[in-house]
Amino acid sequence: MAPEGLHFRLLQLWCWPVSDTFPLSDLGAADPTTEPFWTACGDHRLVVQHCGACGSHQFYPRPFCLACESNALEWTEAKGTGTIYALTTVRLAVVEDLSPPYLLALVDLDEGPRLLTNIVSGPARIGDRVHVDWRSREGLPPVPVFRVT
């Protein structure tokens, strides 16, 4: 029992139920928190989490809202448009799927969250408007990439 005068907040459950129905998890492409994102990518839809309690959007997926700590999160389709916040050219081979040089950017989505992605349309500058496109991968969901509009 808590000492008088001290108020304790009930702990919320931050983990998801265990299930064996996550095929993307079996491929190593997702976990229960990111599964809806990758499933939507498979349909060429860009989704972000929306908090039903405070109305904020967030990305990358989490089991609770960063703004208010609510677990009233739902997935909502993003417009797929945004603005380049930061940009760099990668000149070293980091992964097999990307041959250098390539553009790596932080894109501020119109819904608010910031997404780390590739710019695939050639030259780009900070402040350029971009829209989502998709890069296919063998046996895995496509990855969202962006093109300058």
Backbone hydrogen bonds in HBPLUS format (Angstrom, degrees):
<---DONOR---> <-ACCEPTOR-->    atom                        ^
c    i                          cat <-CA-CA->   ^        H-A-AA   ^      H-
h    n   atom  resd res      DA  || num        DHA   H-A  angle D-A-AA Bond
n    s   type  num  typ     dist DA aas  dist angle  dist       angle   num
A0006-LEU N   A0003-PRO O   3.26 MM   3  5.95 162.3  2.29 135.7 138.9     1
A0025-SER N   A0022-PHE O   3.02 MM   3  5.28 128.1  2.30 104.4 118.3     2
A0026-ASP N   A0022-PHE O   3.26 MM   4  6.69 146.1  2.38 147.5 157.0     3
A0027-LEU N   A0024-LEU O   3.13 MM   3  5.09 132.8  2.36  93.0 105.7     4
A0029-ALA N   A0024-LEU O   2.96 MM   5  5.30 149.9  2.05 165.6 156.5     5
A0028-GLY N   A0025-SER O   2.97 MM   3  5.00 154.6  2.03 102.6 110.9     6
A0034-THR N   A0031-ASP O   3.06 MM   3  5.36 121.5  2.41 108.6 122.9     7
A0035-GLU N   A0031-ASP O   2.85 MM   4  5.64 131.8  2.09 164.5 177.5     8
A0037-PHE N   A0034-THR O   3.04 MM   3  5.34 120.7  2.40 107.8 122.6     9
A0038-TRP N   A0034-THR O   3.14 MM   4  6.48 163.9  2.17 163.2 167.0    10
A0039-THR N   A0035-GLU O   2.92 MM   4  6.05 154.9  1.98 155.5 163.3    11
A0040-ALA N   A0036-PRO O   3.03 MM   4  6.14 158.7  2.08 142.4 147.4    12
A0041-CYS N   A0037-PHE O   2.96 MM   4  6.29 151.9  2.04 145.4 154.1    13
A0042-GLY N   A0038-TRP O   3.07 MM   4  6.30 143.8  2.21 139.1 147.6    14
A0042-GLY N   A0039-THR O   3.16 MM   3  5.15 123.2  2.50  93.2 107.2    15
A0043-ASP N   A0040-ALA O   2.86 MM   3  5.17 142.8  2.00 106.0 117.4    16
A0045-ARG N   A0040-ALA O   2.96 MM   5  5.09 157.3  2.01 132.1 135.0    17
A0044-HIS N   A0041-CYS O   2.85 MM   3  4.71 161.4  1.89 110.6 112.6    18
A0078-ALA N   A0046-LEU O   2.76 MM  32  5.61 168.4  1.77 153.3 157.5    19
A0048-VAL N   A0076-THR O   2.97 MM  28  5.64 159.2  2.02 160.5 162.8    20
A0076-THR N   A0048-VAL O   2.90 MM  28  5.64 167.3  1.92 168.7 172.9    21
A0049-GLN N   A0058-GLN O   3.15 MM   9  5.32 153.5  2.23 167.9 160.7    22
A0058-GLN N   A0049-GLN O   2.90 MM   9  5.32 149.2  2.00 143.4 149.0    23
A0050-HIS N   A0074-GLU O   2.72 MM  24  5.33 160.4  1.76 162.4 168.4    24
A0074-GLU N   A0050-HIS O   2.90 MM  24  5.33 152.9  1.97 147.7 156.7    25
A0051-CYS N   A0056-SER O   2.84 MM   5  5.44 164.2  1.87 163.6 169.1    26
A0055-GLY N   A0051-CYS O   2.89 MM   4  4.97 138.0  2.07 128.4 139.6    27
A0052-GLY N   A0072-ALA O   2.74 MM  20  5.33 176.9  1.74 164.5 164.6    28
A0065-CYS N   A0070-SER O   2.76 MM   5  5.26 157.6  1.81 153.2 161.1    29
A0069-GLU N   A0065-CYS O   2.82 MM   4  4.58 137.6  2.00 127.5 135.9    30
A0132-VAL N   A0080-GLY O   2.72 MM  52  4.97 141.4  1.86 147.3 155.9    31
A0110-ASP N   A0081-THR O   3.01 MM  29  6.03 153.3  2.08 155.8 148.6    32
A0082-GLY N   A0130-VAL O   3.05 MM  48  5.42 150.1  2.14 145.8 146.8    33
A0130-VAL N   A0082-GLY O   2.92 MM  48  5.42 160.4  1.96 142.3 144.9    34
A0083-THR N   A0108-ASP O   2.98 MM  25  5.24 151.0  2.06 135.1 142.0    35
A0108-ASP N   A0083-THR O   2.83 MM  25  5.24 160.8  1.87 163.7 157.8    36
A0084-ILE N   A0128-ASP O   2.94 MM  44  5.55 161.1  1.98 156.4 162.3    37
A0127-GLY N   A0084-ILE O   2.85 MM  43  5.09 159.1  1.89 135.9 143.1    38
A0085-TYR N   A0106-LEU O   2.74 MM  21  5.41 165.4  1.76 160.3 164.6    39
A0086-ALA N   A0106-LEU O   3.38 MM  20  5.11 155.9  2.44 131.2 134.8    40
A0106-LEU N   A0086-ALA O   2.96 MM  20  5.11 156.4  2.01 132.9 138.6    41
A0088-THR N   A0104-LEU O   2.94 MM  16  5.44 150.7  2.03 156.8 165.4    42
A0104-LEU N   A0088-THR O   2.90 MM  16  5.44 168.6  1.92 162.2 166.0    43
A0090-VAL N   A0102-TYR O   2.81 MM  12  5.41 166.8  1.83 169.2 167.4    44
A0102-TYR N   A0090-VAL O   3.11 MM  12  5.41 145.9  2.23 138.5 148.8    45
A0098-LEU N   A0095-VAL O   3.35 MM   3  5.85 156.5  2.41 111.9 117.9    46
A0119-ILE N   A0103-LEU O   3.16 MM  16  5.35 154.0  2.23 127.2 133.2    47
A0105-ALA N   A0117-THR O   2.82 MM  12  5.43 171.6  1.83 155.7 157.8    48
A0117-THR N   A0105-ALA O   2.89 MM  12  5.43 163.0  1.92 160.2 165.4    49
A0107-VAL N   A0115-LEU O   2.85 MM   8  5.17 169.2  1.86 148.3 150.9    50
A0115-LEU N   A0107-VAL O   2.82 MM   8  5.17 160.4  1.86 144.4 149.7    51
A0109-LEU N   A0113-PRO O   2.85 MM   4  5.61 155.3  1.91 170.0 173.8    52
A0112-GLY N   A0109-LEU O   2.90 MM   3  5.34 157.7  1.95 113.9 121.3    53
A0146-PHE N   A0118-ASN O   2.89 MM  28  6.18 166.9  1.91 163.6 168.1    54
A0120-VAL N   A0146-PHE O   2.91 MM  26  6.15 158.7  1.95 163.0 170.1    55
A0128-ASP N   A0125-ARG O   3.05 MM   3  5.63 162.3  2.09 137.2 138.3    56
A0149-THR N   A0129-ARG O   2.96 MM  20  5.80 167.1  1.98 136.7 139.5    57
A0131-HIS N   A0147-ARG O   2.86 MM  16  5.49 149.4  1.95 150.0 159.5    58
A0147-ARG N   A0131-HIS O   2.90 MM  16  5.49 157.8  1.95 154.8 160.7    59
A0133-ASP N   A0145-VAL O   2.65 MM  12  5.20 152.6  1.72 155.2 152.1    60
A0145-VAL N   A0133-ASP O   2.99 MM  12  5.20 169.5  2.00 131.1 134.6    61
A0135-ARG N   A0143-VAL O   2.94 MM   8  5.21 163.2  1.97 148.5 154.0    62
A0143-VAL N   A0135-ARG O   2.91 MM   8  5.21 158.3  1.96 146.4 147.6    63
A0140-LEU N   A0137-ARG O   3.43 MM   3  5.45 172.7  2.44 113.5 115.4    64
